[in-house]
């Protein structure tokens, strides 16, 4: 029986996605789990996998279309099966009706490229509308986006436009700076203003977090953890692992957080009207730094996975996020988030809750510091501070403090995570 593939919902506030590229063509065989298409959201370019095996019978959207979440984008079935295209066709028309027409005489496969001589023309006013993937390709290939006519929705520059520009020999001209003879030993710094266009990812982050701070009554609880035993155990574990599989402090934290959330389900929850929905699965989100902002990749069922499995998954998902090739499952379904700035030598900080979650854990650096041992003696010990931000509509300070104490039971006695 033919199966309809729909535009996935990748995030709490996603409304539509732009179909960047079809990986499979009509008539081509496809297996369940194979990449069918690449779509672009406010946050990233994501690979959409087929949920069925068979033959791609019909593609219901064109490259560059903005398709609403849940709308049909393709039909997969058997080669000789009759398919019902009538039910799926309106979804494509709806997506197209919301997309402004692109005024261009050239077909989508042949974007208009400004001649090389026009590189010295005045810079256009306002930000260049381009997809994150197009910007990455342009930056890597030294192409000036201001000289490319986009063929995406509303004239937006997409990857195929940049690739067409590269095929046409367009590169960004580097203007040599004139040699200035110094008249003194003091060279004044430039004080000219710079206008930098924000990315769609940065805009999405700003929109969501403003809503979070305005609508969620945050409160914060900070705790300092003894990390001596954990750092020693990490050292011992990594002695048996290859370089590409060594576990990090953050892997221990993800595991410890997930186990603690099992004891405090009120913090692994969300608010639905006047009801608190306690999530059955513990899916821990891990904030990953990418160009232009942050993405949260999700370790599903983190309470049931080993440290090594968590480490491998986080490394793989973080690599895909930074390459702009995340999968829908990488970023969907978190029930609690963590944000770790320990690698930047940060003592402590607070994080903003990622709706619709109830809380987020902000982690500082694990540092060797002077500590007072039993008997009043001062010695060197490993310490780390963490702060939990909690939605006061769902929980209170006492419960958050108890959670942080329970978390210490795993971080300070890490062997508990292995049994």
C-alpha positions as CSV (number, residue, x, y, z in Angstrom):
1,X,0.0,0.0,0.0
2,X,1.3,3.4,-0.9
3,X,2.5,5.6,1.9
4,X,2.5,9.4,2.0
5,X,5.6,11.2,3.3
6,X,4.8,14.4,5.0
7,X,6.8,17.5,6.0
8,X,8.1,16.7,9.6
9,X,7.7,19.0,12.6
10,X,11.2,19.7,13.8
11,X,10.8,21.9,16.8
12,X,8.2,23.4,19.1
13,X,7.6,26.4,16.9
14,X,8.2,25.1,13.4
15,X,5.4,25.9,11.0
16,X,6.9,25.1,7.6
17,X,10.0,24.0,5.9
18,X,11.7,24.8,2.6
19,X,12.3,21.9,0.3
20,X,16.0,22.5,-0.7
21,X,16.7,19.3,-2.7
22,X,15.2,16.0,-3.7
23,X,17.8,13.2,-3.1
24,X,15.6,10.6,-4.8
25,X,13.7,11.1,-8.1
26,X,10.4,9.7,-9.3
27,X,10.6,6.1,-10.3
28,X,13.7,5.5,-8.1
29,X,13.8,2.7,-5.6
30,X,14.0,3.7,-1.9
31,X,14.4,1.8,1.4
32,X,13.0,2.8,4.7
33,X,15.5,5.1,6.4
34,X,17.1,6.3,3.1
35,X,17.3,10.0,2.7
36,X,14.5,11.3,0.5
37,X,15.0,15.0,0.6
38,X,16.8,17.9,2.3
39,X,14.6,20.6,3.9
40,X,15.6,23.8,5.5
41,X,14.0,25.2,8.7
42,X,14.8,28.3,10.7
43,X,17.4,26.3,12.5
44,X,19.2,24.0,10.1
45,X,19.2,22.0,6.8
46,X,17.8,18.6,7.7
47,X,17.8,15.3,5.9
48,X,14.3,13.8,5.7
49,X,14.3,10.0,5.6
50,X,11.7,7.8,4.0
51,X,9.3,6.0,6.4
52,X,8.6,3.3,3.8
53,X,10.3,1.1,1.3
54,X,9.3,0.8,-2.4
55,X,9.4,3.1,-5.3
56,X,9.1,6.9,-5.3
57,X,5.9,7.2,-7.2
58,X,5.2,11.0,-6.9
59,X,7.0,14.1,-5.7
60,X,4.4,16.5,-4.5
61,X,6.6,19.6,-4.0
62,X,9.2,21.4,-6.1
63,X,12.7,22.4,-4.9
64,X,12.4,25.8,-3.3
65,X,8.8,25.3,-2.2
66,X,7.8,26.3,1.4
67,X,5.7,23.4,2.6
68,X,3.6,23.5,5.8
69,X,4.3,21.0,8.6
70,X,2.2,17.9,8.0
71,X,1.6,18.5,4.3
72,X,2.4,15.7,1.9
73,X,5.6,16.0,0.0
74,X,5.9,12.5,-1.7
75,X,4.2,9.2,-2.2
76,X,6.1,5.9,-1.9
77,X,4.6,2.6,-3.1
78,X,5.0,-0.4,-5.4
79,X,5.9,0.1,-9.0
80,X,2.5,-1.1,-10.4
81,X,0.3,0.3,-7.6
82,X,-2.4,2.8,-8.3
83,X,-1.9,5.8,-6.1
84,X,-4.4,8.5,-5.0
85,X,-2.8,11.8,-6.0
86,X,-6.0,13.8,-5.5
87,X,-5.8,13.9,-1.7
88,X,-2.1,14.9,-1.7
89,X,-2.2,17.5,-4.5
90,X,-3.9,20.4,-2.5
91,X,-1.1,20.3,0.1
92,X,1.4,21.3,-2.6
93,X,-0.8,24.0,-3.9
94,X,-1.2,25.4,-0.4
95,X,2.5,25.5,0.0
96,X,3.0,27.3,-3.3
97,X,0.2,29.8,-2.6
98,X,2.1,31.0,0.5
99,X,5.3,31.4,-1.5
100,X,5.8,34.8,-3.3
101,X,6.4,34.4,-7.0
102,X,10.0,35.0,-8.1
103,X,10.2,37.5,-10.9
104,X,12.7,36.0,-13.2
105,X,12.7,34.9,-16.9
106,X,15.3,32.1,-16.1
107,X,14.1,28.7,-15.0
108,X,14.9,27.5,-11.4
109,X,17.9,25.5,-12.7
110,X,19.5,28.5,-14.3
111,X,19.8,31.3,-11.7
112,X,20.7,34.8,-13.0
113,X,24.3,35.6,-12.0
114,X,25.7,39.1,-12.0
115,X,28.7,39.5,-14.3
116,X,32.1,39.6,-12.7
117,X,32.5,43.3,-13.4
118,X,29.5,44.1,-11.2
119,X,31.4,43.0,-8.1
120,X,32.7,46.5,-7.7
121,X,29.2,47.9,-7.8
122,X,27.7,49.4,-4.7
123,X,26.6,46.9,-2.1
124,X,22.9,46.3,-2.0
125,X,21.0,47.8,0.9
126,X,19.7,45.4,3.5
127,X,20.7,41.8,4.3
128,X,21.2,39.2,1.6
129,X,18.4,36.6,1.8
130,X,20.1,33.2,1.6
131,X,19.7,29.8,3.2
132,X,22.3,28.8,5.9
133,X,23.5,26.0,3.5
134,X,23.9,28.5,0.7
135,X,25.9,30.8,3.0
136,X,28.2,28.0,4.0
137,X,28.9,26.9,0.4
138,X,29.5,30.6,-0.6
139,X,31.8,31.2,2.3
140,X,33.8,28.0,1.7
141,X,34.1,28.8,-2.0
142,X,34.7,32.6,-1.6
143,X,31.6,33.6,-3.5
144,X,29.9,37.0,-3.0
145,X,26.2,36.4,-2.3
146,X,25.4,40.0,-3.1
147,X,26.0,39.2,-6.8
148,X,23.7,36.2,-7.1
149,X,20.0,36.3,-8.0
150,X,18.2,33.8,-5.9
151,X,15.6,31.4,-7.2
152,X,14.2,30.3,-3.9
153,X,11.0,31.6,-2.3
154,X,10.8,35.4,-2.4
155,X,14.1,35.6,-4.3
156,X,16.0,33.7,-1.6
157,X,19.4,32.4,-2.5
158,X,19.6,28.6,-2.1
159,X,22.5,26.2,-2.6
160,X,21.8,25.5,-6.3
161,X,22.2,29.2,-7.0
162,X,25.7,29.3,-5.4
163,X,26.7,26.1,-7.3
164,X,25.5,27.7,-10.5
165,X,27.6,30.8,-9.7
166,X,30.6,28.6,-9.1
167,X,30.0,26.8,-12.4
168,X,29.9,30.2,-14.1
169,X,33.3,31.2,-12.6
170,X,32.0,33.8,-10.2
171,X,34.2,34.3,-7.2
172,X,34.5,37.2,-4.7
173,X,37.0,39.7,-5.8
174,X,39.5,40.6,-3.1
175,X,40.2,44.3,-3.2
176,X,43.7,45.0,-2.1
177,X,44.1,47.7,0.5
178,X,46.3,50.7,-0.4
179,X,49.6,51.0,1.4
180,X,49.3,53.8,4.0
181,X,52.5,55.5,5.1
182,X,52.4,56.0,8.8
183,X,52.9,59.6,10.0
184,X,53.3,58.5,13.6
185,X,53.8,55.4,15.7
186,X,50.1,55.5,16.7
187,X,47.7,53.9,14.3
188,X,44.1,54.7,15.2
189,X,41.5,51.9,15.2
190,X,38.6,52.1,12.8
191,X,35.4,53.5,14.5
192,X,33.0,52.9,11.6
193,X,29.8,51.1,12.4
194,X,29.2,47.7,10.9
195,X,25.8,46.3,10.0
196,X,25.6,42.5,10.2
197,X,22.5,40.7,9.1
198,X,21.2,38.2,11.6
199,X,20.7,34.6,10.4
200,X,17.4,32.8,10.4
201,X,18.8,30.6,13.2
202,X,19.6,33.7,15.3
203,X,16.2,35.1,14.7
204,X,14.5,31.9,15.7
205,X,16.6,31.7,18.9
206,X,15.7,35.3,19.8
207,X,12.0,34.8,19.1
208,X,11.7,31.6,21.2
209,X,13.8,32.8,24.1
210,X,12.1,36.2,24.3
211,X,8.8,34.3,24.6
212,X,10.3,32.0,27.2
213,X,11.5,34.8,29.4
214,X,8.3,36.7,29.0
215,X,5.9,33.9,29.6
216,X,7.8,31.4,31.9
217,X,8.4,32.5,35.5
218,X,12.0,31.3,35.9
219,X,13.8,30.6,39.1
220,X,17.3,29.4,39.6
221,X,19.2,27.0,42.0
222,X,23.0,26.6,42.0
223,X,25.0,23.7,43.5
224,X,28.7,23.0,43.6
225,X,29.8,19.4,43.0
226,X,32.8,17.4,44.0
227,X,34.2,16.0,40.8
228,X,37.3,14.2,42.0
229,X,35.9,10.6,41.7
230,X,34.3,11.4,38.3
231,X,37.5,12.8,36.8
232,X,39.5,9.8,38.0
233,X,36.9,7.3,36.6
234,X,36.9,9.2,33.3
235,X,40.7,8.9,33.1
236,X,40.5,5.1,33.7
237,X,37.7,4.5,31.2
238,X,39.4,6.5,28.5
239,X,42.6,4.5,28.9
240,X,40.8,1.6,27.3
241,X,39.1,3.5,24.5
242,X,40.4,4.7,21.1
243,X,40.8,8.5,20.7
244,X,37.5,8.9,18.7
245,X,35.4,7.2,21.4
246,X,36.8,8.7,24.6
247,X,34.0,9.9,26.9
248,X,33.8,13.5,28.1
249,X,32.7,15.0,31.3
250,X,29.5,16.1,29.6
251,X,28.7,12.5,28.7
252,X,28.7,11.7,32.5
253,X,26.5,14.7,33.1
254,X,23.9,13.6,30.5
255,X,23.8,10.2,32.0
256,X,23.6,11.5,35.6
257,X,20.9,14.0,34.7
258,X,18.8,11.4,33.0
259,X,19.0,9.0,36.0
260,X,18.1,11.9,38.4
261,X,15.1,12.9,36.3
262,X,13.7,9.4,36.8
263,X,13.5,10.3,40.5
264,X,12.0,13.8,39.8
265,X,9.5,13.4,36.9
266,X,8.1,16.8,37.6
267,X,11.2,18.3,36.0
268,X,10.9,16.0,33.0
269,X,7.6,17.5,32.1
270,X,5.7,20.3,30.3
271,X,2.6,22.3,31.0
272,X,-0.6,21.7,29.0
273,X,-3.2,24.2,30.1
274,X,-3.7,23.5,33.8
275,X,-2.2,20.0,33.6
276,X,1.4,19.0,34.0
277,X,2.4,16.3,31.5
278,X,5.1,14.1,33.0
279,X,7.0,12.6,30.1
280,X,7.4,8.8,30.0
281,X,10.8,9.0,28.2
282,X,13.8,10.8,29.4
283,X,15.3,12.5,26.3
284,X,18.1,14.9,27.3
285,X,18.9,17.8,24.9
286,X,22.5,18.9,24.6
287,X,23.1,22.4,23.3
288,X,25.7,22.4,20.5
289,X,27.4,25.6,19.2
290,X,27.0,26.0,15.4
291,X,27.7,28.9,13.1
292,X,25.2,31.7,13.9
293,X,23.8,30.2,17.1
294,X,22.9,27.0,18.9
295,X,21.2,23.7,18.1
296,X,20.0,21.2,20.7
297,X,20.6,17.6,19.7
298,X,18.7,15.0,21.7
299,X,19.9,11.8,23.4
300,X,16.8,9.7,23.4
301,X,16.2,7.4,26.5
302,X,19.4,8.7,28.0
303,X,18.6,7.0,31.3
304,X,18.8,3.6,29.6
305,X,22.0,4.1,27.6
306,X,25.6,3.5,28.5
307,X,28.2,6.3,28.8
308,X,29.9,5.0,25.7
309,X,26.7,4.9,23.7
310,X,25.8,8.4,24.8
311,X,29.3,9.6,23.9
312,X,29.1,8.1,20.4
313,X,25.6,9.5,19.7
314,X,26.4,13.1,20.9
315,X,29.6,13.2,18.8
316,X,27.8,12.0,15.7
317,X,24.8,14.4,16.1
318,X,27.0,17.4,17.0
319,X,29.1,16.7,13.8
320,X,26.0,16.6,11.6
321,X,24.7,19.8,13.3
322,X,27.9,21.7,12.5
323,X,27.9,20.4,8.9
324,X,24.2,21.5,8.5
325,X,23.1,17.9,7.9
326,X,21.1,17.0,11.0
327,X,18.4,14.4,10.8
328,X,14.9,15.0,12.1
329,X,15.4,12.6,15.0
330,X,18.6,14.4,16.0
331,X,16.8,17.6,17.1
332,X,13.2,16.4,18.0
333,X,11.7,15.2,21.2
334,X,13.8,16.6,24.1
335,X,12.1,16.6,27.5
336,X,14.9,18.3,29.4
337,X,17.9,20.3,28.2
338,X,21.5,20.9,29.3
339,X,23.9,23.7,28.3
340,X,27.6,23.3,29.0
341,X,30.1,26.1,28.8
342,X,32.8,24.3,30.8
343,X,35.1,24.2,27.8
344,X,35.3,28.0,27.8
345,X,36.6,28.2,31.4
346,X,33.2,29.5,32.7
347,X,32.6,29.4,36.4
348,X,28.8,29.5,36.4
349,X,25.9,30.9,34.4
350,X,22.2,30.6,34.0
351,X,20.3,29.3,31.0
352,X,16.9,30.1,29.5
353,X,14.3,27.3,29.5
354,X,13.6,25.7,26.1
355,X,9.8,25.6,25.8
356,X,7.8,23.5,26.3
357,X,10.2,21.9,28.8
358,X,10.1,22.6,32.5
359,X,13.8,23.1,33.2
360,X,17.3,23.4,31.8
361,X,20.7,22.7,33.5
362,X,23.6,25.1,32.9
363,X,27.1,23.7,33.6
364,X,30.3,25.5,34.3
365,X,33.9,24.2,34.2
366,X,35.3,21.4,36.3
367,X,38.3,23.0,37.9
368,X,41.1,22.2,40.4
369,X,40.7,24.6,43.2
370,X,41.7,24.9,46.9
371,X,39.2,23.1,49.1
372,X,38.9,22.6,52.9
373,X,39.2,18.9,53.7
374,X,38.2,17.1,56.9
375,X,40.2,18.4,59.8
376,X,40.5,21.9,58.4
377,X,43.3,21.1,56.0
378,X,43.5,22.9,52.6
379,X,44.1,20.7,49.6
380,X,43.5,20.7,45.8
381,X,40.2,19.2,44.6
382,X,38.0,19.1,41.5
383,X,34.9,21.2,41.7
384,X,32.1,22.2,39.3
385,X,29.1,24.5,39.6
386,X,25.8,23.9,37.9
387,X,22.6,26.0,37.9
388,X,19.1,24.7,37.1
389,X,16.5,27.1,35.7
390,X,12.9,25.9,36.4
391,X,9.5,27.0,35.4
392,X,7.8,28.1,38.7
393,X,4.4,27.1,37.3
394,X,5.4,23.5,37.4
395,X,7.9,23.2,40.3
396,X,9.3,25.0,43.3
397,X,12.6,25.8,44.9
398,X,12.6,22.9,47.3
399,X,12.1,20.3,44.6
400,X,14.8,21.9,42.4
401,X,17.2,21.9,45.3
402,X,16.4,18.2,46.0
403,X,17.0,17.4,42.4
404,X,20.5,19.1,42.5
405,X,21.3,17.1,45.6
406,X,20.2,13.9,44.0
407,X,22.3,14.7,41.0
408,X,25.3,15.0,43.3
409,X,24.7,11.4,44.3
410,X,25.6,10.3,40.7
411,X,28.3,12.9,39.9
412,X,30.2,12.4,43.2
413,X,29.8,8.6,43.2
414,X,30.0,7.9,39.4
415,X,30.1,4.1,39.8
416,X,26.4,4.3,40.4
417,X,26.0,5.2,36.8
418,X,27.6,1.9,35.7
419,X,25.5,-0.5,37.8
